[in-house]
C-alpha cells in the first residue's frame, strides 16, 4: 500500500492541491466528488458547523433603469474537506458540485489569502 494518496488534477488555474491528505469521499482532491459548473471566490464568514463554512460572495449588478452598478452579496454554504485548513476571514475558492446536503452545493477548493496576512 502506498504511503501517500493520489491527488486528482482539477485543472483549475490559480488553485494548488493541498499538502495534507484525507479520507473524505466528498473531497474534490482525494475523494470521488466532481467539480462542475461555477467557480467563485468569497470570504469565509462562519466556520462553526462541522465541515461546512458560510462563504460571502460579493459581486456587481447592473441596474438598467438607473444605468448604474450596485454591490450585492450572496451567502453560500460550502463543504470544507479536512485536508484544507480554513478560518473565518480567509479568501477561498469554491466550486459547484452535486448537492451534498439540503443547502450545501459547493465545495472549498483552496485558500487564496489567509486572514490577517
Backbone as XML, in Angstrom:
<?xml version="1.0"?>
<chain id="A" units="angstrom">
  <residue number="1" name="UNK">
    <atom name="N" x="0.844" y="-1.183" z="0.000"/>
    <atom name="CA" x="0.000" y="0.000" z="0.000"/>
    <atom name="C" x="0.888" y="1.244" z="0.000"/>
  </residue>
  <residue number="2" name="UNK">
    <atom name="N" x="0.624" y="2.233" z="-0.882"/>
    <atom name="CA" x="1.481" y="3.415" z="-0.929"/>
    <atom name="C" x="1.304" y="4.282" z="0.311"/>
  </residue>
  <residue number="3" name="UNK">
    <atom name="N" x="2.362" y="5.020" z="0.641"/>
    <atom name="CA" x="2.357" y="5.863" z="1.825"/>
    <atom name="C" x="1.552" y="7.138" z="1.599"/>
  </residue>
  <residue number="4" name="UNK">
    <atom name="N" x="1.296" y="7.510" z="0.361"/>
    <atom name="CA" x="0.526" y="8.720" z="0.075"/>
    <atom name="C" x="-0.632" y="8.389" z="-0.857"/>
  </residue>
  <residue number="5" name="UNK">
    <atom name="N" x="-1.642" y="9.212" z="-0.803"/>
    <atom name="CA" x="-2.819" y="9.012" z="-1.636"/>
    <atom name="C" x="-2.698" y="9.890" z="-2.882"/>
  </residue>
  <residue number="6" name="UNK">
    <atom name="N" x="-3.133" y="9.379" z="-4.008"/>
    <atom name="CA" x="-3.024" y="10.111" z="-5.256"/>
    <atom name="C" x="-3.945" y="11.332" z="-5.242"/>
  </residue>
  <residue number="7" name="UNK">
    <atom name="N" x="-3.425" y="12.456" z="-5.709"/>
    <atom name="CA" x="-4.174" y="13.699" z="-5.767"/>
    <atom name="C" x="-4.650" y="13.905" z="-7.194"/>
  </residue>
  <residue number="8" name="UNK">
    <atom name="N" x="-5.954" y="14.175" z="-7.364"/>
    <atom name="CA" x="-6.503" y="14.421" z="-8.687"/>
    <atom name="C" x="-6.104" y="15.804" z="-9.177"/>
  </residue>
  <residue number="9" name="UNK">
    <atom name="N" x="-6.003" y="15.958" z="-10.493"/>
    <atom name="CA" x="-5.728" y="17.251" z="-11.098"/>
    <atom name="C" x="-7.066" y="17.858" z="-11.507"/>
  </residue>
  <residue number="10" name="UNK">
    <atom name="N" x="-7.476" y="18.956" z="-10.839"/>
    <atom name="CA" x="-8.761" y="19.577" z="-11.122"/>
    <atom name="C" x="-8.709" y="20.531" z="-12.310"/>
  </residue>
  <residue number="11" name="UNK">
    <atom name="N" x="-7.520" y="20.888" z="-12.764"/>
    <atom name="CA" x="-7.319" y="21.780" z="-13.913"/>
    <atom name="C" x="-8.008" y="23.123" z="-13.728"/>
  </residue>
  <residue number="12" name="UNK">
    <atom name="N" x="-7.905" y="23.678" z="-12.526"/>
    <atom name="CA" x="-8.455" y="24.999" z="-12.238"/>
    <atom name="C" x="-7.276" y="25.936" z="-12.008"/>
  </residue>
  <residue number="13" name="UNK">
    <atom name="N" x="-7.125" y="26.981" z="-12.847"/>
    <atom name="CA" x="-5.966" y="27.870" z="-12.706"/>
    <atom name="C" x="-5.991" y="28.637" z="-11.386"/>
  </residue>
  <residue number="14" name="UNK">
    <atom name="N" x="-4.830" y="28.762" z="-10.762"/>
    <atom name="CA" x="-4.692" y="29.511" z="-9.524"/>
    <atom name="C" x="-5.004" y="28.725" z="-8.269"/>
  </residue>
  <residue number="15" name="UNK">
    <atom name="N" x="-5.383" y="27.453" z="-8.402"/>
    <atom name="CA" x="-5.703" y="26.625" z="-7.237"/>
    <atom name="C" x="-4.736" y="25.452" z="-7.198"/>
  </residue>
  <residue number="16" name="UNK">
    <atom name="N" x="-3.967" y="25.376" z="-6.117"/>
    <atom name="CA" x="-3.000" y="24.292" z="-5.953"/>
    <atom name="C" x="-3.573" y="23.217" z="-5.036"/>
  </residue>
  <residue number="17" name="UNK">
    <atom name="N" x="-3.199" y="21.953" z="-5.244"/>
    <atom name="CA" x="-3.701" y="20.891" z="-4.359"/>
    <atom name="C" x="-3.133" y="21.036" z="-2.944"/>
  </residue>
  <residue number="18" name="UNK">
    <atom name="N" x="-3.901" y="20.590" z="-1.934"/>
    <atom name="CA" x="-3.415" y="20.698" z="-0.551"/>
    <atom name="C" x="-2.266" y="19.734" z="-0.289"/>
  </residue>
  <residue number="19" name="UNK">
    <atom name="N" x="-1.463" y="20.091" z="0.714"/>
    <atom name="CA" x="-0.316" y="19.247" z="1.072"/>
    <atom name="C" x="-0.748" y="18.067" z="1.940"/>
  </residue>
  <residue number="20" name="UNK">
    <atom name="N" x="-1.793" y="18.248" z="2.753"/>
    <atom name="CA" x="-2.292" y="17.159" z="3.592"/>
    <atom name="C" x="-3.190" y="16.241" z="2.766"/>
  </residue>
  <residue number="21" name="UNK">
    <atom name="N" x="-3.361" y="15.016" z="3.232"/>
    <atom name="CA" x="-4.284" y="14.078" z="2.588"/>
    <atom name="C" x="-5.447" y="13.790" z="3.527"/>
  </residue>
  <residue number="22" name="UNK">
    <atom name="N" x="-6.537" y="13.281" z="2.956"/>
    <atom name="CA" x="-7.710" y="12.962" z="3.770"/>
    <atom name="C" x="-8.436" y="11.760" z="3.174"/>
  </residue>
  <residue number="23" name="UNK">
    <atom name="N" x="-9.365" y="11.208" z="3.956"/>
    <atom name="CA" x="-10.158" y="10.061" z="3.520"/>
    <atom name="C" x="-11.615" y="10.440" z="3.279"/>
  </residue>
  <residue number="24" name="UNK">
    <atom name="N" x="-11.885" y="11.733" z="3.122"/>
    <atom name="CA" x="-13.258" y="12.205" z="2.922"/>
    <atom name="C" x="-13.722" y="11.871" z="1.506"/>
  </residue>
  <residue number="25" name="UNK">
    <atom name="N" x="-14.836" y="11.143" z="1.342"/>
    <atom name="CA" x="-15.325" y="10.852" z="-0.017"/>
    <atom name="C" x="-15.831" y="12.097" z="-0.736"/>
  </residue>
  <residue number="26" name="UNK">
    <atom name="N" x="-16.175" y="13.165" z="0.017"/>
    <atom name="CA" x="-16.642" y="14.412" z="-0.578"/>
    <atom name="C" x="-15.520" y="15.426" z="-0.761"/>
  </residue>
  <residue number="27" name="UNK">
    <atom name="N" x="-14.292" y="14.962" z="-0.877"/>
    <atom name="CA" x="-13.140" y="15.831" z="-1.147"/>
    <atom name="C" x="-12.887" y="15.839" z="-2.655"/>
  </residue>
  <residue number="28" name="UNK">
    <atom name="N" x="-12.781" y="17.017" z="-3.281"/>
    <atom name="CA" x="-12.520" y="17.040" z="-4.722"/>
    <atom name="C" x="-11.105" y="16.597" z="-5.079"/>
  </residue>
  <residue number="29" name="UNK">
    <atom name="N" x="-10.178" y="16.647" z="-4.130"/>
    <atom name="CA" x="-8.777" y="16.288" z="-4.403"/>
    <atom name="C" x="-8.513" y="14.809" z="-4.165"/>
  </residue>
  <residue number="30" name="UNK">
    <atom name="N" x="-9.045" y="14.242" z="-3.069"/>
    <atom name="CA" x="-8.721" y="12.865" z="-2.682"/>
    <atom name="C" x="-9.912" y="11.916" z="-2.743"/>
  </residue>
  <residue number="31" name="UNK">
    <atom name="N" x="-11.111" y="12.448" z="-2.927"/>
    <atom name="CA" x="-12.315" y="11.619" z="-2.941"/>
    <atom name="C" x="-12.883" y="11.465" z="-4.345"/>
  </residue>
  <residue number="32" name="UNK">
    <atom name="N" x="-14.184" y="11.207" z="-4.409"/>
    <atom name="CA" x="-14.837" y="10.952" z="-5.689"/>
    <atom name="C" x="-15.740" y="12.103" z="-6.129"/>
  </residue>
  <residue number="33" name="UNK">
    <atom name="N" x="-15.727" y="13.220" z="-5.407"/>
    <atom name="CA" x="-16.592" y="14.351" z="-5.724"/>
    <atom name="C" x="-16.080" y="15.102" z="-6.944"/>
  </residue>
  <residue number="34" name="UNK">
    <atom name="N" x="-16.973" y="15.364" z="-7.908"/>
    <atom name="CA" x="-16.590" y="16.084" z="-9.120"/>
    <atom name="C" x="-17.034" y="17.533" z="-9.030"/>
  </residue>
  <residue number="35" name="UNK">
    <atom name="N" x="-16.179" y="18.422" z="-9.501"/>
    <atom name="CA" x="-16.478" y="19.846" z="-9.533"/>
    <atom name="C" x="-16.958" y="20.181" z="-10.932"/>
  </residue>
  <residue number="36" name="UNK">
    <atom name="N" x="-18.158" y="20.775" z="-11.011"/>
    <atom name="CA" x="-18.696" y="21.165" z="-12.301"/>
    <atom name="C" x="-19.477" y="22.455" z="-12.120"/>
  </residue>
  <residue number="37" name="UNK">
    <atom name="N" x="-19.576" y="23.226" z="-13.156"/>
    <atom name="CA" x="-20.354" y="24.461" z="-13.082"/>
    <atom name="C" x="-19.500" y="25.651" z="-12.707"/>
  </residue>
  <residue number="38" name="UNK">
    <atom name="N" x="-19.990" y="26.443" z="-11.768"/>
    <atom name="CA" x="-19.414" y="27.745" z="-11.450"/>
    <atom name="C" x="-18.238" y="27.617" z="-10.475"/>
  </residue>
  <residue number="39" name="UNK">
    <atom name="N" x="-17.196" y="28.426" z="-10.703"/>
    <atom name="CA" x="-16.073" y="28.577" z="-9.768"/>
    <atom name="C" x="-16.140" y="30.010" z="-9.247"/>
  </residue>
  <residue number="40" name="UNK">
    <atom name="N" x="-16.227" y="30.182" z="-7.917"/>
    <atom name="CA" x="-16.387" y="31.509" z="-7.323"/>
    <atom name="C" x="-15.316" y="31.760" z="-6.275"/>
  </residue>
  <residue number="41" name="UNK">
    <atom name="N" x="-15.151" y="33.048" z="-5.935"/>
    <atom name="CA" x="-14.274" y="33.462" z="-4.843"/>
    <atom name="C" x="-15.122" y="34.132" z="-3.789"/>
  </residue>
  <residue number="42" name="UNK">
    <atom name="N" x="-14.752" y="33.961" z="-2.529"/>
    <atom name="CA" x="-15.510" y="34.592" z="-1.465"/>
    <atom name="C" x="-14.743" y="34.585" z="-0.153"/>
  </residue>
  <residue number="43" name="UNK">
    <atom name="N" x="-15.330" y="35.234" z="0.839"/>
    <atom name="CA" x="-14.732" y="35.356" z="2.166"/>
    <atom name="C" x="-15.505" y="34.460" z="3.125"/>
  </residue>
  <residue number="44" name="UNK">
    <atom name="N" x="-14.782" y="33.688" z="3.937"/>
    <atom name="CA" x="-15.426" y="32.810" z="4.916"/>
    <atom name="C" x="-15.974" y="33.664" z="6.045"/>
  </residue>
  <residue number="45" name="UNK">
    <atom name="N" x="-17.297" y="33.644" z="6.222"/>
    <atom name="CA" x="-17.932" y="34.411" z="7.291"/>
    <atom name="C" x="-18.059" y="33.592" z="8.564"/>
  </residue>
  <residue number="46" name="UNK">
    <atom name="N" x="-18.516" y="32.348" z="8.430"/>
    <atom name="CA" x="-18.683" y="31.478" z="9.591"/>
    <atom name="C" x="-18.103" y="30.108" z="9.285"/>
  </residue>
  <residue number="47" name="UNK">
    <atom name="N" x="-17.450" y="29.537" z="10.271"/>
    <atom name="CA" x="-16.964" y="28.154" z="10.162"/>
    <atom name="C" x="-17.213" y="27.490" z="11.504"/>
  </residue>
  <residue number="48" name="UNK">
    <atom name="N" x="-18.502" y="27.274" z="11.809"/>
    <atom name="CA" x="-18.880" y="26.707" z="13.095"/>
    <atom name="C" x="-19.460" y="25.319" z="12.955"/>
  </residue>
  <residue number="49" name="UNK">
    <atom name="N" x="-20.179" y="25.061" z="11.855"/>
    <atom name="CA" x="-20.738" y="23.729" z="11.643"/>
    <atom name="C" x="-19.623" y="22.773" z="11.244"/>
  </residue>
  <residue number="50" name="UNK">
    <atom name="N" x="-19.865" y="21.495" z="11.470"/>
    <atom name="CA" x="-18.842" y="20.503" z="11.166"/>
    <atom name="C" x="-18.655" y="20.378" z="9.653"/>
  </residue>
  <residue number="51" name="UNK">
    <atom name="N" x="-17.466" y="20.692" z="9.170"/>
    <atom name="CA" x="-17.068" y="20.604" z="7.761"/>
    <atom name="C" x="-17.919" y="21.459" z="6.819"/>
  </residue>
  <residue number="52" name="UNK">
    <atom name="N" x="-18.555" y="22.507" z="7.332"/>
    <atom name="CA" x="-19.351" y="23.398" z="6.494"/>
    <atom name="C" x="-19.033" y="24.838" z="6.846"/>
  </residue>
  <residue number="53" name="UNK">
    <atom name="N" x="-18.793" y="25.654" z="5.814"/>
    <atom name="CA" x="-18.491" y="27.067" z="6.009"/>
    <atom name="C" x="-19.520" y="27.904" z="5.264"/>
  </residue>
  <residue number="54" name="UNK">
    <atom name="N" x="-19.773" y="29.095" z="5.782"/>
    <atom name="CA" x="-20.630" y="30.062" z="5.097"/>
    <atom name="C" x="-19.702" y="31.054" z="4.414"/>
  </residue>
  <residue number="55" name="UNK">
    <atom name="N" x="-19.784" y="31.127" z="3.085"/>
    <atom name="CA" x="-18.899" y="31.974" z="2.289"/>
    <atom name="C" x="-19.722" y="33.116" z="1.706"/>
  </residue>
  <residue number="56" name="UNK">
    <atom name="N" x="-19.231" y="34.367" z="1.888"/>
    <atom name="CA" x="-19.890" y="35.537" z="1.318"/>
    <atom name="C" x="-19.254" y="35.870" z="-0.023"/>
  </residue>
  <residue number="57" name="UNK">
    <atom name="N" x="-20.051" y="35.801" z="-1.092"/>
    <atom name="CA" x="-19.582" y="36.107" z="-2.446"/>
    <atom name="C" x="-20.094" y="37.485" z="-2.833"/>
  </residue>
  <residue number="58" name="UNK">
    <atom name="N" x="-19.187" y="38.451" z="-3.035"/>
    <atom name="CA" x="-19.546" y="39.812" z="-3.441"/>
    <atom name="C" x="-19.457" y="39.921" z="-4.949"/>
  </residue>
  <residue number="59" name="UNK">
    <atom name="N" x="-20.437" y="40.599" z="-5.544"/>
    <atom name="CA" x="-20.433" y="40.795" z="-6.991"/>
    <atom name="C" x="-21.089" y="42.130" z="-7.320"/>
  </residue>
  <residue number="60" name="UNK">
    <atom name="N" x="-20.969" y="42.567" z="-8.570"/>
    <atom name="CA" x="-21.528" y="43.832" z="-9.022"/>
    <atom name="C" x="-22.698" y="43.539" z="-9.947"/>
  </residue>
  <residue number="61" name="UNK">
    <atom name="N" x="-23.830" y="44.229" z="-9.743"/>
    <atom name="CA" x="-25.040" y="44.038" z="-10.528"/>
    <atom name="C" x="-25.383" y="45.340" z="-11.242"/>
  </residue>
  <residue number="62" name="UNK">
    <atom name="N" x="-25.711" y="45.256" z="-12.525"/>
    <atom name="CA" x="-26.052" y="46.437" z="-13.323"/>
    <atom name="C" x="-27.562" y="46.658" z="-13.286"/>
  </residue>
  <residue number="63" name="UNK">
    <atom name="N" x="-27.981" y="47.890" z="-12.877"/>
    <atom name="CA" x="-29.390" y="48.260" z="-12.840"/>
    <atom name="C" x="-29.692" y="49.060" z="-14.098"/>
  </residue>
  <residue number="64" name="UNK">
    <atom name="N" x="-30.527" y="48.503" z="-14.977"/>
    <atom name="CA" x="-30.800" y="49.152" z="-16.267"/>
    <atom name="C" x="-31.530" y="50.480" z="-16.105"/>
  </residue>
  <residue number="65" name="UNK">
    <atom name="N" x="-32.444" y="50.544" z="-15.168"/>
    <atom name="CA" x="-33.270" y="51.747" z="-15.009"/>
    <atom name="C" x="-32.412" y="52.977" z="-14.697"/>
  </residue>
  <residue number="66" name="UNK">
    <atom name="N" x="-31.431" y="52.823" z="-13.821"/>
    <atom name="CA" x="-30.592" y="53.945" z="-13.413"/>
    <atom name="C" x="-29.251" y="53.982" z="-14.142"/>
  </residue>
  <residue number="67" name="UNK">
    <atom name="N" x="-28.993" y="52.979" z="-14.979"/>
    <atom name="CA" x="-27.742" y="52.885" z="-15.744"/>
    <atom name="C" x="-26.528" y="52.971" z="-14.828"/>
  </residue>
  <residue number="68" name="UNK">
    <atom name="N" x="-26.598" y="52.247" z="-13.731"/>
    <atom name="CA" x="-25.502" y="52.241" z="-12.758"/>
    <atom name="C" x="-25.306" y="50.831" z="-12.229"/>
  </residue>
  <residue number="69" name="UNK">
    <atom name="N" x="-24.181" y="50.643" z="-11.558"/>
    <atom name="CA" x="-23.875" y="49.370" z="-10.919"/>
    <atom name="C" x="-24.125" y="49.480" z="-9.428"/>
  </residue>
  <residue number="70" name="UNK">
    <atom name="N" x="-24.457" y="48.341" z="-8.813"/>
    <atom name="CA" x="-24.582" y="48.290" z="-7.364"/>
    <atom name="C" x="-23.897" y="47.033" z="-6.845"/>
  </residue>
  <residue number="71" name="UNK">
    <atom name="N" x="-23.401" y="47.125" z="-5.622"/>
    <atom name="CA" x="-22.756" y="45.976" z="-4.997"/>
    <atom name="C" x="-23.818" y="45.074" z="-4.404"/>
  </residue>
  <residue number="72" name="UNK">
    <atom name="N" x="-23.650" y="43.784" z="-4.602"/>
    <atom name="CA" x="-24.532" y="42.797" z="-3.998"/>
    <atom name="C" x="-23.671" y="41.677" z="-3.434"/>
  </residue>
  <residue number="73" name="UNK">
    <atom name="N" x="-24.251" y="40.922" z="-2.516"/>
    <atom name="CA" x="-23.529" y="39.780" z="-1.961"/>
    <atom name="C" x="-24.503" y="38.636" z="-1.746"/>
  </residue>
  <residue number="74" name="UNK">
    <atom name="N" x="-23.944" y="37.445" z="-1.726"/>
    <atom name="CA" x="-24.741" y="36.242" z="-1.540"/>
    <atom name="C" x="-23.989" y="35.334" z="-0.577"/>
  </residue>
  <residue number="75" name="UNK">
    <atom name="N" x="-24.709" y="34.729" z="0.363"/>
    <atom name="CA" x="-24.087" y="33.791" z="1.293"/>
    <atom name="C" x="-24.289" y="32.382" z="0.757"/>
  </residue>
  <residue number="76" name="UNK">
    <atom name="N" x="-23.205" y="31.646" z="0.637"/>
    <atom name="CA" x="-23.223" y="30.301" z="0.072"/>
    <atom name="C" x="-22.645" y="29.336" z="1.101"/>
  </residue>
  <residue number="77" name="UNK">
    <atom name="N" x="-23.327" y="28.216" z="1.317"/>
    <atom name="CA" x="-22.814" y="27.173" z="2.205"/>
    <atom name="C" x="-21.901" y="26.265" z="1.388"/>
  </residue>
  <residue number="78" name="UNK">
    <atom name="N" x="-20.709" y="25.983" z="1.915"/>
    <atom name="CA" x="-19.735" y="25.172" z="1.195"/>
    <atom name="C" x="-19.142" y="24.110" z="2.110"/>
  </residue>
  <residue number="79" name="UNK">
    <atom name="N" x="-18.925" y="22.925" z="1.557"/>
    <atom name="CA" x="-18.300" y="21.823" z="2.282"/>
    <atom name="C" x="-16.797" y="22.072" z="2.346"/>
  </residue>
  <residue number="80" name="UNK">
    <atom name="N" x="-16.198" y="21.841" z="3.517"/>
    <atom name="CA" x="-14.755" y="22.027" z="3.705"/>
    <atom name="C" x="-14.132" y="20.658" z="3.974"/>
  </residue>
  <residue number="81" name="UNK">
    <atom name="N" x="-13.317" y="20.134" z="3.046"/>
    <atom name="CA" x="-12.643" y="18.858" z="3.300"/>
    <atom name="C" x="-11.623" y="18.993" z="4.432"/>
  </residue>
  <residue number="82" name="UNK">
    <atom name="N" x="-11.337" y="17.911" z="5.160"/>
    <atom name="CA" x="-10.386" y="18.002" z="6.274"/>
    <atom name="C" x="-8.954" y="18.320" z="5.857"/>
  </residue>
  <residue number="83" name="UNK">
    <atom name="N" x="-8.616" y="18.130" z="4.582"/>
    <atom name="CA" x="-7.241" y="18.405" z="4.136"/>
    <atom name="C" x="-6.989" y="19.892" z="3.894"/>
  </residue>
  <residue number="84" name="UNK">
    <atom name="N" x="-8.025" y="20.721" z="3.921"/>
    <atom name="CA" x="-7.875" y="22.166" z="3.703"/>
    <atom name="C" x="-8.158" y="22.881" z="5.008"/>
  </residue>
  <residue number="85" name="UNK">
    <atom name="N" x="-7.182" y="23.678" z="5.492"/>
    <atom name="CA" x="-7.337" y="24.445" z="6.726"/>
    <atom name="C" x="-7.966" y="25.794" z="6.398"/>
  </residue>
  <residue number="86" name="UNK">
    <atom name="N" x="-9.148" y="26.046" z="6.962"/>
    <atom name="CA" x="-9.888" y="27.276" z="6.695"/>
    <atom name="C" x="-10.256" y="27.934" z="8.016"/>
  </residue>
  <residue number="87" name="UNK">
    <atom name="N" x="-10.104" y="29.257" z="8.079"/>
    <atom name="CA" x="-10.514" y="30.028" z="9.250"/>
    <atom name="C" x="-11.434" y="31.148" z="8.779"/>
  </residue>
  <residue number="88" name="UNK">
    <atom name="N" x="-12.159" y="31.738" z="9.724"/>
    <atom name="CA" x="-13.029" y="32.860" z="9.379"/>
    <atom name="C" x="-12.182" y="34.032" z="8.898"/>
  </residue>
  <residue number="89" name="UNK">
    <atom name="N" x="-12.600" y="34.659" z="7.809"/>
    <atom name="CA" x="-11.868" y="35.788" z="7.236"/>
    <atom name="C" x="-10.984" y="35.410" z="6.066"/>
  </residue>
  <residue number="90" name="UNK">
    <atom name="N" x="-10.777" y="34.123" z="5.815"/>
    <atom name="CA" x="-9.957" y="33.686" z="4.685"/>
    <atom name="C" x="-10.689" y="33.914" z="3.363"/>
  </residue>
  <residue number="91" name="UNK">
    <atom name="N" x="-9.933" y="34.254" z="2.326"/>
    <atom name="CA" x="-10.489" y="34.333" z="0.973"/>
    <atom name="C" x="-10.277" y="32.970" z="0.336"/>
  </residue>
  <residue number="92" name="UNK">
    <atom name="N" x="-11.379" y="32.322" z="-0.073"/>
    <atom name="CA" x="-11.314" y="30.955" z="-0.584"/>
    <atom name="C" x="-11.899" y="30.877" z="-1.990"/>
  </residue>
  <residue number="93" name="UNK">
    <atom name="N" x="-11.529" y="29.813" z="-2.694"/>
    <atom name="CA" x="-12.094" y="29.497" z="-3.999"/>
    <atom name="C" x="-13.034" y="28.319" z="-3.788"/>
  </residue>
  <residue number="94" name="UNK">
    <atom name="N" x="-14.291" y="28.462" z="-4.264"/>
    <atom name="CA" x="-15.272" y="27.395" z="-4.124"/>
    <atom name="C" x="-15.764" y="26.983" z="-5.501"/>
  </residue>
  <residue number="95" name="UNK">
    <atom name="N" x="-16.123" y="25.714" z="-5.621"/>
    <atom name="CA" x="-16.610" y="25.193" z="-6.885"/>
    <atom name="C" x="-17.952" y="24.506" z="-6.712"/>
  </residue>
  <residue number="96" name="UNK">
    <atom name="N" x="-18.785" y="24.606" z="-7.726"/>
    <atom name="CA" x="-20.104" y="23.987" z="-7.681"/>
    <atom name="C" x="-19.982" y="22.483" z="-7.870"/>
  </residue>
  <residue number="97" name="UNK">
    <atom name="N" x="-20.834" y="21.749" z="-7.187"/>
    <atom name="CA" x="-20.817" y="20.294" z="-7.251"/>
    <atom name="C" x="-22.246" y="19.774" z="-7.074"/>
  </residue>
  <residue number="98" name="UNK">
    <atom name="N" x="-22.406" y="18.485" z="-6.999"/>
    <atom name="CA" x="-23.729" y="17.921" z="-6.745"/>
    <atom name="C" x="-24.147" y="18.275" z="-5.316"/>
  </residue>
  <residue number="99" name="UNK">
    <atom name="N" x="-25.446" y="18.224" z="-5.005"/>
    <atom name="CA" x="-25.876" y="18.535" z="-3.643"/>
    <atom name="C" x="-25.301" y="17.547" z="-2.622"/>
  </residue>
  <residue number="100" name="UNK">
    <atom name="N" x="-24.640" y="18.092" z="-1.603"/>
    <atom name="CA" x="-24.073" y="17.276" z="-0.533"/>
    <atom name="C" x="-25.051" y="17.215" z="0.641"/>
  </residue>
  <residue number="101" name="UNK">
    <atom name="N" x="-25.746" y="18.319" z="0.886"/>
    <atom name="CA" x="-26.780" y="18.396" z="1.928"/>
    <atom name="C" x="-27.898" y="19.289" z="1.391"/>
  </residue>
  <residue number="102" name="UNK">
    <atom name="N" x="-28.844" y="19.606" z="2.233"/>
    <atom name="CA" x="-30.001" y="20.398" z="1.788"/>
    <atom name="C" x="-29.576" y="21.753" z="1.209"/>
  </residue>
  <residue number="103" name="UNK">
    <atom name="N" x="-28.638" y="22.436" z="1.865"/>
    <atom name="CA" x="-28.221" y="23.758" z="1.400"/>
    <atom name="C" x="-26.785" y="23.778" z="0.883"/>
  </residue>
  <residue number="104" name="UNK">
    <atom name="N" x="-26.072" y="22.679" z="0.937"/>
    <atom name="CA" x="-24.657" y="22.650" z="0.554"/>
    <atom name="C" x="-24.524" y="22.099" z="-0.860"/>
  </residue>
  <residue number="105" name="UNK">
    <atom name="N" x="-24.147" y="22.982" z="-1.781"/>
    <atom name="CA" x="-23.961" y="22.584" z="-3.179"/>
    <atom name="C" x="-22.618" y="23.051" z="-3.726"/>
  </residue>
  <residue number="106" name="UNK">
    <atom name="N" x="-21.738" y="23.526" z="-2.848"/>
    <atom name="CA" x="-20.402" y="23.985" z="-3.224"/>
    <atom name="C" x="-19.382" y="23.302" z="-2.322"/>
  </residue>
  <residue number="107" name="UNK">
    <atom name="N" x="-18.130" y="23.287" z="-2.778"/>
    <atom name="CA" x="-17.039" y="22.713" z="-2.002"/>
    <atom name="C" x="-15.843" y="23.658" z="-2.083"/>
  </residue>
  <residue number="108" name="UNK">
    <atom name="N" x="-15.107" y="23.793" z="-0.978"/>
    <atom name="CA" x="-13.917" y="24.649" z="-0.942"/>
    <atom name="C" x="-12.782" y="23.933" z="-1.660"/>
  </residue>
  <residue number="109" name="UNK">
    <atom name="N" x="-12.181" y="24.621" z="-2.633"/>
    <atom name="CA" x="-11.084" y="24.045" z="-3.419"/>
    <atom name="C" x="-9.718" y="24.463" z="-2.900"/>
  </residue>
  <residue number="110" name="UNK">
    <atom name="N" x="-9.630" y="25.645" z="-2.318"/>
    <atom name="CA" x="-8.356" y="26.117" z="-1.806"/>
    <atom name="C" x="-8.488" y="27.492" z="-1.182"/>
  </residue>
  <residue number="111" name="UNK">
    <atom name="N" x="-7.423" y="27.911" z="-0.506"/>
    <atom name="CA" x="-7.380" y="29.217" z="0.150"/>
    <atom name="C" x="-6.504" y="30.137" z="-0.676"/>
  </residue>
  <residue number="112" name="UNK">
    <atom name="N" x="-7.043" y="31.303" z="-1.057"/>
    <atom name="CA" x="-6.278" y="32.289" z="-1.825"/>
    <atom name="C" x="-5.460" y="33.194" z="-0.917"/>
  </residue>
  <residue number="113" name="UNK">
    <atom name="N" x="-6.118" y="33.661" z="0.173"/>
    <atom name="CA" x="-5.477" y="34.604" z="1.076"/>
    <atom name="C" x="-5.913" y="34.302" z="2.498"/>
  </residue>
  <residue number="114" name="UNK">
    <atom name="N" x="-4.940" y="34.211" z="3.385"/>
    <atom name="CA" x="-5.223" y="33.933" z="4.792"/>
    <atom name="C" x="-5.695" y="35.205" z="5.506"/>
  </residue>
  <residue number="115" name="UNK">
    <atom name="N" x="-6.506" y="35.031" z="6.541"/>
    <atom name="CA" x="-6.986" y="36.161" z="7.339"/>
    <atom name="C" x="-5.836" y="36.744" z="8.140"/>
  </residue>
  <residue number="116" name="UNK">
    <atom name="N" x="-5.736" y="38.059" z="8.138"/>
    <atom name="CA" x="-4.692" y="38.735" z="8.900"/>
    <atom name="C" x="-3.356" y="38.839" z="8.192"/>
  </residue>
  <residue number="117" name="UNK">
    <atom name="N" x="-3.236" y="38.370" z="6.967"/>
    <atom name="CA" x="-1.943" y="38.491" z="6.253"/>
    <atom name="C" x="-2.086" y="39.292" z="4.986"/>
  </residue>
</chain>
